[in-house]
Amino acid sequence: LPDGRAYTYRSRADGVDVLPGDDASTVVELDEAAFEDLVTERCSIFGLLYPGRLRLASGSFGELAAWEAALNNLWFGRPIYDGRVDLRDRNGDPLDLGASFRLGDPDEETDAAHFLHTAGFAVLRGVFNRDEIDELDAEVRRLHAAASPDDHRSWWATDRDGNEVCCRLTYASERSQRIAALEHDPRLTRIASWHGAPLRSSPDRLDGFSVVMKNSDVVKGLSDLPWHRDCGMGGHPVLCPSILIGIQLDRADAANGQLCFLAGSHHHTNRIDEVSRHPDWPVVPVEADPGDVTVHYTHVLHVAPPPTAAGAQRRTIYVSFNN
């Protein structure tokens, strides 16, 4: 703390001791307001680091980040994900993590809702028809053409040739009546109802209704995202539970930069750097076609790797529903 006070978390075989002093390999400097934001989850470690509210006096940020799951477990009682999750369908059989569903059949929708609650994500086939996708595609192309790096309504990245490329449009419903109408689309509100408690659409906060746009050969910027939670900067008690419903305008696969989810991780706190070390963990890459819809809890751990093909184009409209 600025006044010199210090406390150390030290692990032992059967727990953790909190001791006075800074005799530790990793030492962090922050003030009381920042620590209060951390222990109330208003901010995460990352949410304090990026605006400069937390400074490493010794050690590495990787060592600090490795403690985040343990601190969440200690402070909030949230279990740490270790791959041992019981993923079962409504009949008690092992969940088929490659399953997809369709709207319109009550029994199948019940299966989809159970899958969403259990795995943290789901894929729904053929929700929007070709004409609807063409309409939304035209709106996204119009907004993309009008976007610029200084408009405060888009994110930009840099590709290998030095070109600035748009990787996200935010608050799209403010500039498109067709996208704004998605707020009350009965198919999307029905999917949102699967949460089981009321969620409200959120076109006016966070990123609003956004369009994620994947590009090939990006070397700088937030086009390709590492493993993360959408509440990873903080605000979990306020933001969660939330879901994002993604309307696919293009083919989603490895060539086009598909999303991958860590099944069942939305019930946990997660050691993000551990995922790549455990090939046995249930990581599920999602393949989808134009008109398909994905839905996921914002707290589920997911990754958006770079496309494997040159000239990739995957665009997804995300409609958000929050607690």
Buried (B, 14 or more C-beta within 10 A) or exposed (E): EEEEEBEBBEEEEEEEEEEEEBEBEBBBBBEEEBBEBBEBBBBBBBBBBEEEBBEBEEEEBEEBBBBBBBBBBBEEEBEEBEBEBEBEBEEEEEBEBEEBBEBEEEEEBEBBBBBBBBBBBBBBEBBBEEEBBEEBBEBBEEBBEEBEEEEEBBBBBBBEEEEEBBBBBBBBBEBBEBBBEBBEBEBBBEBBBBBEEEBEBBBEEBBBBBBBBBBBBBEEBEBBBEBBBBBBBBBBEEBBBBBBBBBBBBBBBBBBBBBBBBBBBBBBBBBBEBBEEBEEBBBBBBBBEBBBBBBBBBBBBBBBBBBEEEEBBBBBBBBBBBB
